[in-house]
Amino acid sequence: MSSHLGTGAETTLTTPSESSGESATDGTGADHDGGGRLGSVFWTSLGISAIFVAWAVLFTDNLNKVTNTSLNWVTATFGWSYLVITLAILIFLVFLAFSPAGNMRLGKDGDRPEFSTPTWFAMILSAVMGIGLVSYGVAEPISHLATPPHGLAEPNTPAAAVRALQYSYFDWGLQAWAIFAVFGLAIAYSTHRKGRRTLVSQLFEPLLGDRVNGPIGKTIDVLAVFATLFGTTTSLGLGALQVNNGLGRLWGMPVNNVSQVLIIAAVTSIFTLSAVTGVSKGIKFLSQGSTLLAIALFVFMLIVGPAVFIANLYIESLGQWATDFFRMSLQGTAFGGLEWMQWWTYFMMAWWVSWGAFVGVFLARISRGRTIRGFITGVLVVPSVVFFTWFAVFGGTAIHVDMFEGGDIAKQTAADINSAFFATLDHFPLAGVTSVIAIILVVMFFVSGADANTYVLSMMTSDGSLTPRRWVLILWGVLTGVTAVVLMLAGGLNALQNTVIVTSLPFLLIIAGLTVSFWKELSADRKEKTGVTL
């Protein structure tokens, strides 16, 4: 994922004082409160993170044993909660969009959108068109072709091809964006309309009252920090694996832990420096540049790939996805399939949960003045369509190569999931050039996304300050990189996936709670304004 979110005043949420003309900074990049109060949330988060890193370094086998055991227990016992809660949030958002509250604005009644609708859509897409699209744009569909989800088709058949894209749409579609949308709505309403601090705990004021400033609220903020931290480290790990695989194919770079650690270290240095200097223009360039490169790669594949086959497969798989939507949304593991769900659906949903706070802050930043209806429609529909199309073009091309051209992309993916994208590019002209573009794309997503997440982590541990101290930014940047490294060394992709699933579960409950809290506040405000509840 990548983002326009930086540390400069022009790229962050505005406080009530800023919106009234009073600057929150003194022109030097430091705010008047010294970068925010470093209280128990900061020290608790830092202490537990340090303990986790030490555990991973000193007792690696024990860490793997505990996370594997925890993963199996969490998914077997509570895996259904990812399905039920995300579907409930999606239904809530659709209801809200069509309710009278859909006309309410994210801000004061007189506020209007800061950005035009096309620009707003472009910013949303640039925020999240990240590493995952390169990592899984081919890997997930081609894996499902070889091993169809839930045994719904015979491997490597036309039915399997349709199911492959259908489940890719599900893992990357409406449920993911529902998580981001409800977070963005709640944060935008809380900050722009109510003038509260940009902390997750503040979203619970309608439910908890003043207790959001006590131990309960601080616990919520600590959990938000850890969800965000492990979501970022997962992306860093995936990015390192992709870059290493691409460089290995092109120039023979060894595909091993040493190379991946060096890649993470180099990129960590870059995004930490970017976060500290607050070079918003640089981040804006990275976001815009990565979007243009992604579009260029997409158009190239559409031109040289089997366009007619892709179009037909896209329509058929989209119809299958729509037909089976509620069945997929509630299909658990009562009769087996736990391992498959851990590797795909549960992991994807946990990843979305872990990115909720960061993406929510970004969406809130760019959506002031928009109506609730416009926000929900835009955030749910447009990115989902773009993601579906990306998977159809790249995944559909790989499927065509394997089914009709004697390719072995699925076989290469089974051996190393990070080879899928580059294995597909190898079957078409200018493979060297397009592979270099893919590597550059991953690095750009890598830097801009991690930069923004470092800022959000620093903000959340600085009492919601919009200009965290530089040393706090450096600390979280380094800690993010170190955590990614120790998890990579502890067990590679498996360790990353296991950790993000286990750590996201408490935050899933927090997202459910903030949805209820937001509904309660929205209903109370509408009743006060119109005398009618929702």
C-alpha positions in Angstrom: 0.0 0.0 0.0 1.1 3.6 -0.5 -0.2 6.9 0.5 -0.2 10.7 0.2 -0.2 10.8 4.0 3.0 12.5 5.2 4.1 14.5 8.2 3.7 17.9 6.8 0.7 20.1 7.8 -0.7 20.0 4.3 -0.9 16.2 4.3 -2.4 15.5 7.7 -5.7 15.8 9.4 -6.4 19.3 10.5 -7.2 20.2 14.1 -10.0 22.6 15.1 -7.4 25.3 15.7 -6.0 24.8 12.2 -9.4 25.0 10.5 -10.0 28.3 12.2 -6.8 29.8 11.0 -4.5 29.1 13.9 -1.4 27.1 13.0 -0.6 24.0 15.0 3.1 24.5 14.2 5.6 27.2 14.6 6.9 26.9 11.1 9.7 24.6 12.0 7.7 21.4 11.8 7.3 21.1 15.6 4.0 21.8 17.2 3.6 23.9 20.3 2.9 20.9 22.5 6.4 19.6 21.8 5.2 16.8 19.5 2.5 15.4 21.8 2.6 13.9 25.2 4.4 10.6 25.5 2.4 8.8 28.0 1.6 5.2 29.0 0.5 4.3 25.4 3.9 5.1 24.1 5.9 3.4 26.8 3.7 0.3 26.9 3.8 -0.1 23.1 7.5 0.4 23.0 8.1 -2.0 25.9 6.0 -4.8 24.5 7.5 -4.3 21.0 11.0 -4.6 22.5 10.0 -7.7 24.4 8.6 -9.3 21.2 11.8 -8.5 19.2 13.9 -10.0 22.0 11.7 -13.1 22.1 12.0 -13.5 18.3 15.8 -13.2 18.4 16.6 -15.2 21.6 13.8 -17.8 21.5 13.0 -18.2 17.8 11.7 -21.8 18.1 9.5 -21.0 21.0 8.1 -18.0 19.2 7.2 -20.2 16.2 5.7 -22.8 18.4 3.6 -20.3 20.3 2.4 -18.4 17.2 1.5 -21.6 15.4 -0.4 -22.9 18.4 -2.1 -19.5 18.8 -3.0 -19.4 15.1 -4.7 -22.7 15.2 -6.6 -21.9 18.3 -7.6 -18.4 17.2 -8.8 -19.5 13.7 -10.5 -22.7 14.8 -12.3 -21.0 17.7 -12.9 -17.4 16.4 -12.2 -17.6 12.7 -16.0 -17.2 12.1 -15.8 -13.8 13.7 -13.8 -12.4 10.8 -16.6 -13.5 8.4 -19.5 -12.4 10.6 -18.2 -9.0 11.7 -16.9 -7.9 8.3 -20.2 -8.9 6.7 -22.2 -7.1 9.4 -20.1 -3.9 8.9 -20.7 -4.1 5.2 -24.5 -4.4 5.7 -24.4 -1.5 8.2 -22.6 0.7 5.7 -25.0 -0.1 2.9 -28.0 0.6 5.2 -26.3 3.9 6.3 -25.7 5.0 2.8 -29.4 4.7 1.9 -30.7 6.0 5.2 -31.5 9.7 5.8 -28.1 10.0 7.6 -26.5 9.6 4.3 -26.9 13.3 3.6 -24.9 14.3 6.7 -21.5 15.7 6.0 -18.1 14.6 7.4 -17.5 18.0 9.0 -19.6 21.0 9.6 -22.9 21.4 7.6 -21.3 24.1 5.5 -18.1 22.2 4.7 -17.6 21.1 1.1 -15.1 18.6 -0.3 -11.5 19.8 -0.6 -10.8 17.6 -3.6 -12.8 17.0 -6.8 -14.3 13.6 -7.1 -11.9 12.3 -9.7 -9.0 13.5 -7.7 -10.5 11.9 -4.5 -10.8 8.6 -6.3 -7.2 8.8 -7.5 -6.0 9.5 -4.0 -7.9 6.5 -2.6 -6.5 4.2 -5.1 -2.9 5.5 -4.7 -3.3 4.9 -1.0 -3.9 1.2 -1.3 -2.7 0.0 -4.7 0.3 -1.5 -3.0 2.6 -4.4 -2.5 -0.3 -6.8 -2.2 -1.4 -6.3 -5.8 2.0 -7.4 -7.1 2.4 -10.2 -4.5 -1.1 -11.7 -5.0 -2.4 -10.3 -8.3 -1.2 -13.5 -10.0 -0.3 -15.7 -7.0 -3.8 -16.0 -5.6 -5.7 -16.8 -8.8 -3.1 -19.2 -10.1 -2.9 -21.0 -6.7 -6.7 -21.4 -6.7 -6.6 -22.8 -10.2 -4.3 -25.5 -9.1 -6.1 -26.0 -5.8 -9.7 -24.8 -6.1 -11.2 -23.3 -2.9 -13.2 -25.7 -0.7 -13.0 -28.4 -3.4 -15.6 -26.6 -5.5 -14.0 -27.7 -8.9 -11.5 -30.0 -10.4 -8.0 -28.5 -10.6 -6.9 -26.8 -13.8 -10.4 -26.9 -15.3 -12.6 -24.0 -16.7 -14.7 -24.2 -13.5 -11.6 -23.9 -11.4 -10.5 -20.8 -13.4 -13.9 -19.1 -12.6 -13.6 -20.1 -8.9 -10.0 -18.8 -8.8 -11.0 -15.3 -9.7 -14.3 -15.4 -7.8 -12.5 -16.1 -4.5 -9.7 -13.5 -5.3 -12.5 -10.9 -5.7 -13.9 -12.0 -2.3 -10.6 -11.7 -0.5 -9.8 -8.3 -2.0 -13.2 -6.8 -2.4 -16.1 -5.3 -0.4 -15.3 -6.7 3.0 -11.8 -5.2 3.0 -13.2 -1.9 1.9 -15.9 -2.1 4.5 -13.3 -2.2 7.2 -11.5 0.8 5.8 -14.7 2.7 5.2 -16.1 2.3 8.7 -12.8 3.4 10.2 -12.6 6.4 7.9 -16.2 7.4 8.6 -15.7 7.2 12.3 -12.4 9.1 12.3 -13.7 11.8 9.9 -16.9 12.3 11.9 -15.0 12.3 15.2 -12.2 14.7 14.1 -14.0 17.0 11.6 -17.4 17.2 13.2 -16.6 16.7 16.8 -13.1 18.2 17.0 -11.6 15.2 18.9 -8.0 14.0 18.9 -7.0 11.6 16.2 -6.9 8.5 18.4 -8.8 5.3 18.1 -9.9 5.5 21.7 -11.6 8.8 21.0 -14.0 7.0 18.7 -15.5 5.2 21.7 -16.5 8.3 23.6 -20.2 7.8 22.7 -20.0 4.4 24.4 -17.5 4.9 27.2 -17.7 8.6 28.0 -14.7 9.9 29.9 -13.4 6.4 30.3 -11.8 6.8 26.9 -9.1 8.9 28.7 -8.5 6.1 31.3 -7.0 2.6 31.2 -9.7 1.3 28.8 -9.0 3.9 26.2 -5.3 3.5 26.5 -5.6 -0.3 26.1 -7.6 0.4 22.9 -4.8 2.7 21.6 -2.1 0.1 22.4 -4.0 -2.6 20.5 -4.3 -0.1 17.6 -0.6 0.4 17.6 0.1 -3.3 17.5 -2.4 -4.0 14.8 -0.8 -1.3 12.6 2.8 -2.4 13.4 2.2 -6.0 12.4 0.2 -5.0 9.3 3.2 -2.8 8.2 5.8 -5.5 8.9 3.8 -8.0 6.9 3.8 -5.6 3.9 7.6 -5.0 4.4 8.2 -8.7 4.5 6.2 -9.3 1.3 7.9 -6.4 -0.4 11.3 -7.8 0.5 10.4 -11.2 -0.8 9.1 -9.7 -4.1 12.1 -7.5 -4.7 14.5 -10.3 -3.9 12.8 -12.7 -6.2 12.7 -10.2 -9.0 16.4 -9.2 -8.6 17.3 -12.9 -8.5 15.6 -13.6 -11.8 17.1 -10.6 -13.5 20.6 -10.4 -12.1 21.1 -13.5 -10.1 20.9 -12.0 -6.7 20.7 -14.8 -4.1 17.2 -15.4 -2.9 17.9 -15.9 0.8 17.5 -14.3 4.3 20.7 -12.2 3.9 19.4 -10.5 0.7 16.0 -10.0 2.2 17.4 -8.5 5.4 19.6 -6.1 3.4 16.5 -5.1 1.3 14.4 -4.4 4.4 17.3 -2.4 6.0 17.8 -0.3 2.9 14.1 0.5 2.5 13.7 1.1 6.2 16.4 3.7 6.1 14.7 5.4 3.2 11.2 5.5 4.6 12.4 6.5 8.0 14.3 9.4 6.6 11.3 10.4 4.5 9.0 10.3 7.6 11.5 12.4 9.7 12.1 15.1 7.0 8.4 15.3 6.2 9.0 15.6 2.5 5.4 15.6 1.5 6.3 16.4 -2.1 8.5 13.3 -2.2 5.7 11.1 -0.9 3.3 12.7 -3.3 5.7 11.9 -6.2 6.1 8.3 -5.1 2.3 7.9 -4.8 1.6 9.4 -8.2 4.6 7.7 -9.8 3.6 4.3 -8.5 0.0 4.8 -9.8 1.3 5.7 -13.3 3.6 2.7 -13.4 0.8 0.4 -12.2 -1.5 1.8 -15.0 1.3 1.4 -17.6 1.9 -2.3 -16.5 -1.8 -3.0 -16.6 -2.3 -1.5 -20.1 0.7 -3.4 -21.4 -0.6 -6.7 -20.1 -4.1 -6.0 -21.5 -2.5 -5.3 -24.9 -0.1 -8.3 -25.1 -2.3 -10.7 -23.1 -5.3 -12.7 -24.2 -7.8 -9.7 -24.0 -10.9 -11.6 -25.3 -10.3 -14.5 -22.9 -9.8 -12.1 -20.0 -13.0 -10.2 -20.8 -15.1 -13.4 -20.9 -13.5 -14.8 -17.8 -14.0 -11.5 -16.0 -17.7 -11.4 -16.7 -18.3 -15.0 -15.8 -16.3 -14.9 -12.6 -17.9 -11.6 -11.6 -21.3 -13.2 -12.0 -20.3 -16.2 -9.9 -18.9 -13.9 -7.2 -22.2 -12.0 -7.1 -24.3 -15.2 -7.1 -22.3 -16.8 -4.3 -21.5 -13.6 -2.3 -23.4 -14.4 0.9 -22.4 -18.1 0.8 -18.7 -17.1 0.6 -19.2 -14.4 3.2 -20.3 -17.0 5.8 -18.5 -20.1 4.7 -16.5 -21.4 7.7 -14.6 -24.5 8.6 -17.2 -26.7 10.2 -16.3 -29.5 7.8 -12.6 -28.8 7.3 -10.6 -26.4 5.2 -9.0 -24.6 8.2 -5.5 -24.6 6.7 -6.8 -23.1 3.4 -8.6 -20.4 5.3 -5.6 -19.6 7.3 -3.5 -19.2 4.2 -6.0 -17.1 2.3 -9.3 -15.7 3.6 -8.5 -15.4 7.3 -5.0 -14.0 6.6 -6.4 -11.4 4.1 -9.1 -10.2 6.5 -6.6 -10.0 9.3 -4.4 -8.0 7.1 -7.2 -5.6 6.3 -8.0 -5.3 10.0 -4.4 -4.4 10.8 -4.4 -1.7 8.2 -7.7 -0.2 9.3 -6.3 2.6 11.5 -3.8 3.8 8.9 -6.2 3.7 6.0 -8.9 5.2 8.1 -6.8 8.2 9.0 -5.9 8.7 5.4 -9.5 8.5 4.2 -10.6 10.9 6.9 -7.9 13.3 5.9 -9.0 13.5 2.2 -12.8 13.3 2.8 -13.7 16.3 4.9 -16.9 17.9 3.6 -18.2 14.8 1.8 -21.5 13.3 2.6 -21.7 10.0 4.3 -23.5 8.5 1.3 -20.9 9.8 -1.1 -18.1 8.5 1.1 -19.5 5.0 1.5 -20.3 4.6 -2.2 -16.9 5.9 -3.4 -14.9 3.9 -0.9 -16.7 0.6 -1.4 -17.4 0.5 -5.1 -14.6 2.2 -7.0 -11.6 0.5 -5.4 -13.3 -2.9 -5.5 -13.9 -2.6 -9.2 -10.3 -1.6 -9.8 -9.0 -4.5 -7.7 -11.3 -6.9 -9.5 -10.1 -5.7 -12.9 -6.4 -6.0 -11.9 -6.8 -9.6 -10.7 -8.8 -10.5 -13.8 -6.1 -9.1 -16.2 -3.0 -10.5 -14.4 -4.5 -13.6 -12.9 -6.6 -14.3 -16.0 -3.5 -14.0 -18.1 -1.6 -16.5 -16.0 -4.5 -18.9 -16.0 -4.6 -18.7 -19.9 -0.8 -19.4 -20.1 -1.1 -22.5 -17.9 -4.3 -23.9 -19.4 -3.7 -23.2 -23.1 0.0 -22.5 -23.6 1.7 -25.2 -21.6 2.9 -22.8 -18.9 4.0 -23.8 -15.4 3.2 -20.7 -13.5 1.1 -22.6 -11.0 4.0 -25.0 -10.4 6.5 -22.1 -9.9 4.1 -20.4 -7.6 3.7 -23.6 -5.5 7.5 -23.7 -5.1 7.8 -20.0 -4.3 4.6 -17.8 -4.1 6.7 -14.7 -4.7 7.7 -15.9 -8.2 4.2 -15.8 -9.6 4.1 -12.2 -11.0 7.6 -12.5 -12.6 6.9 -15.9 -14.0 3.8 -14.5 -15.8 5.8 -11.5 -17.2 8.4 -14.0 -18.6 5.9 -15.3 -21.1 5.5 -12.0 -22.8 7.7 -9.5 -24.8 10.0 -7.1 -22.9 10.0 -9.4 -19.9 13.2 -7.8 -18.6 11.8 -4.3 -18.8 8.4 -5.2 -17.3 10.2 -7.1 -14.5 12.3 -4.0 -13.7 9.1 -1.9 -13.7 7.4 -4.4 -11.3 10.4 -4.2 -8.9 10.4 -0.4 -9.0 6.7 -0.5 -8.4 7.1 -2.7 -5.3 9.9 -0.4 -3.9 7.8 2.7 -4.4 4.8 1.1 -2.7 7.2 -0.2 -0.1 8.6 3.3 0.8 5.5 5.4 0.6 3.3 3.0 2.5 5.8 2.4 5.3 6.5 6.1 5.6 2.8 6.8 6.1 2.5 4.0 8.6 5.5 5.2 10.6 3.8 8.6 10.9 0.5 7.0 12.0 2.3 4.9 14.6 4.1 7.9 15.9 0.9 10.0 16.0 -1.0 7.3 17.9 1.7 7.0 20.5 2.1 10.8 20.8 -1.4 11.5 22.2 -2.8 12.1 18.7 -0.3 14.9 17.9 -0.2 15.7 14.2 3.5 16.6 14.4 5.3 13.8 16.4 8.8 14.3 17.6 11.5 13.4 15.1 13.1 10.8 17.4 9.7 9.1 17.9 9.4 8.9 14.1 12.9 7.4 13.8 12.2 5.0 16.7 9.0 3.6 15.1 10.6 3.4 11.6 13.6 1.4 13.0 11.3 -0.8 15.1 9.1 -1.5 12.2 12.1 -2.6 10.1 13.6 -4.6 12.9 10.3 -6.4 13.6 10.0 -7.3 9.9 13.5 -8.7 9.9 13.1 -10.8 13.0 9.9 -12.3 11.7 11.5 -13.0 8.3 14.4 -14.8 10.0 12.0 -16.6 12.3 9.9 -18.2 9.6 9.5 -16.1 6.5 6.0 -15.6 5.0 4.5 -18.1 7.4 5.7 -16.2 10.5 4.4 -12.9 9.0 1.0 -14.4 8.2 0.7 -16.2 11.6 1.5 -13.1 13.6 -0.8 -10.7 11.7 -3.7 -13.1 12.2 -3.1 -13.6 15.9 -2.5 -9.9 16.7 -5.5 -8.7 14.6 -8.2 -10.6 16.5 -8.5 -8.1 19.4 -8.5 -5.2 17.0 -11.3 -6.9 15.0 -13.4 -6.6 18.2 -12.4 -2.9 18.5 -13.6 -2.3 15.0 -16.9 -3.9 15.8 -17.2 -1.7 18.9 -16.3 1.5 17.1 -19.0 0.7 14.5 -21.6 0.5 17.3 -20.2 3.7 18.9 -20.4 5.5 15.6 -24.0 4.4 15.0 -25.0 5.5 18.5 -23.5 9.0 18.1 -24.9 9.4 14.6 -28.4 8.5 15.8 -28.1 10.9 18.8 -26.9 13.7 16.6 -29.7 13.2 14.0 -32.3 13.0 16.7 -31.0 16.3 18.2 -31.1 17.9 14.8 -34.3 16.6 13.3 -36.1 15.0 16.2 -36.1 11.7 14.3 -33.8 8.7 15.0 -32.3 6.6 12.2 
